[in-house]
């Protein structure tokens, strides 16, 4: 009986279990991001091309939980799958979303890599929001409206991007605080997260 118990316990590889858990959580983040993206696109929007970008909350959560690769997986998957659901794949709207997402991810990746222990979700979110509107305007200028006057909208869009970046960053910070207190995320914490989100015993 003791031998059988040892065989059963040794059959569970902690590294393999963590990899499976990571894939499950990433799939959940992608699904939630697609849902938020789809709902936000279907809602009325008074400002052309500009949305608050609620799906970025999940991308930020993936970044601070699993790293830069997870950020790109959630962001790009959300854009591709969301466009498929909405029937807008390869449309101008898709190109705007993709261009903005790529620029946003580049800035968030560099910000996270360079200041990993000094920048939090709000700072990274603001970088991403500013990069997103810049990328969208660049694609709009290249594909939709080939006129330099379009860049006159940039200061206005940057102001809204700053506000949305702060809102999404605070939401991601709250979500990360809840997740890091769960034992399933106890092995993911960097020095920054360990000091900010201590794990409670018994959770």
N, C-alpha and C positions, 0 to 999 in steps of 0.2 A: 504493500500500500504506500509506504514512504517513497519507494522508487518511482511509482506511478505519479505521485504528487510532484516530485522533482522534475520528472519529464514534462508534466503539464506546465509548470511554472517556467521552465527554461524554453518552452516552445514559443513564448511571447517575447519577441525581440523588441526592447524598448525603442531602438532606432527606427525599426520598421513601423512600430505603433505610432511614433511621432510623425513619420512621413505620411501615413494614412490619415492621421488626424489633421495634418496640414492641408492635404488635398481636399478633405471634407470641408474644412473651414473656408478654403479659397473658393470652392464651388458655391458655398453658401453666400460668400461675399459677392461673387459674380452675379448670382441669381437676384440678390437684393438690389444690387446696383442696376441691373437691367430693369427691374420693376420700377425703381425710382426714376430712372431715365425715361422710361416709356410713359409713366404717369405725367412727368413734368413736360414732356413734349406735347402731350394731348391737352394740357391745360392752356387757357388763353394767355397770351404773352403780349403785353403792351409795347415792349421794346424789341425790335427785330434782332434776331440772332442771339440775344442775350437771355440767359437763364441762370438761376442761382446755382445750379449744378449740385443738387442734393446727392447724386450718385457718387460724387467725389468724397463724401463722408466714408463710404466703404473702401475706396481706394486708399485713403489716408489710414484707415484702420488696418488694411493689409500691409501697408508700408511699415507702420510702427510695430506690427506683429511679426512679419515674416521677411521684411527687407524690400529692396528695390525691385527685384524680379517680380515679387508678388504685386507691387504697385502696377507694373506694366501689364501683367496678366489680367488683373481686374479691370483696368482702364480700357485696354484695347478690346478685350472680350465684351465689355459692356457696350462699346460703340458698335462693334460688328453685329453682335446678337440683337441689340436694340434696333439697329437699322433693318435687320432682317424681319423682325416682328412688325415694324412700322412700314415695311415695303419701300424704304428710302435708300437702299444700298446703292452706292455710286451716284447718288443724286447730289446736287449742290449742297444741300443740308448735311448730307453724310460727309462730304469733303470738308465742310466747315468744322464739323464736330471732330473729325479725325485730325485735321491740322491743329486745331486748338488743343486737343488731347495730347498730341505728340509734344508740342512746345511746352505744355504744362508739365508733362511727365519729365521732360529733360530738366526743367528748372527745379522741380521737386526732388528729383534724383540727386542733382548736384548739391542742392541745399542740404538734404539729408546726409549725404556722404561727407561734405565738408564740415558741417557743424552738427554732427550727430548727437553730441552730448550737450549742445547749447541751444538747439532750436527745437521747438515743440510742434504739435499738430497745427496750432494757429499760424505760426510762422511759415511752415511748409505749405499750408493751405493758401495763404495769401500769395506766396510765390506761384503756386499752381494757377490760381485765379487770374493773376496778372498775365501769366504766360498764355493762358487759354484765350483771353480776349485778343491778345496780340497775334496769336496764331490764327484766330478766326478772321481778323481783319486782313491779315496777309493773304489768306486763301480767298477771301472775298475780293480783294484787289486783283489777284491773279486770275480768278475764275469768273466772278460775277460782275463786278463793277470796276473796269479798268480805268480808274480816274483817281488822281492824287488827292482830290478833295475828300475821299473816304477816310483819310488819316486824320481829318479834323474831328472825327468821332472818337478818336483814341482817348483823349483825356476824360471825356464823359464816361466811356466804357471802363476805363481804369478805375474811376471812382466807384462805380457799381461793383466792379470786380473786387476791390478792396473790402467793401462791405460784405459781399457774399463770401469772400475768403475767410473773414473773421467769423461769420456765422457758422460756416461749415467746419472750420477748425475747432470752434468751441463744442460743436455737436460731436465731432470725432473724438475730442479730448474726453468728453463725458462717456462716450461709448467705450473707449479704451480703458478708462478707469473701471468700468463695470467688468470688462473682460479680464483685465489683469488681476482682478480679485478672485477669479475662478481658477481652480487648480489645473484646468486643462491648458492654461496659458502660463503656468508658473515657470516653465523652462525657456520662455521667450524674452525675458525681461533684460534690457540693457541697464547700464548704471543709471541713466536718466529715468527710465520707467520704474526701476526698483525704488528710487528715492521718492518718486511722486505717487506711485500706486502700490503701497505695501499690501501683501496678501494677508487676508484675514484667516486665522486658523478656523478649521471646520467648514470652509466653504467648498 
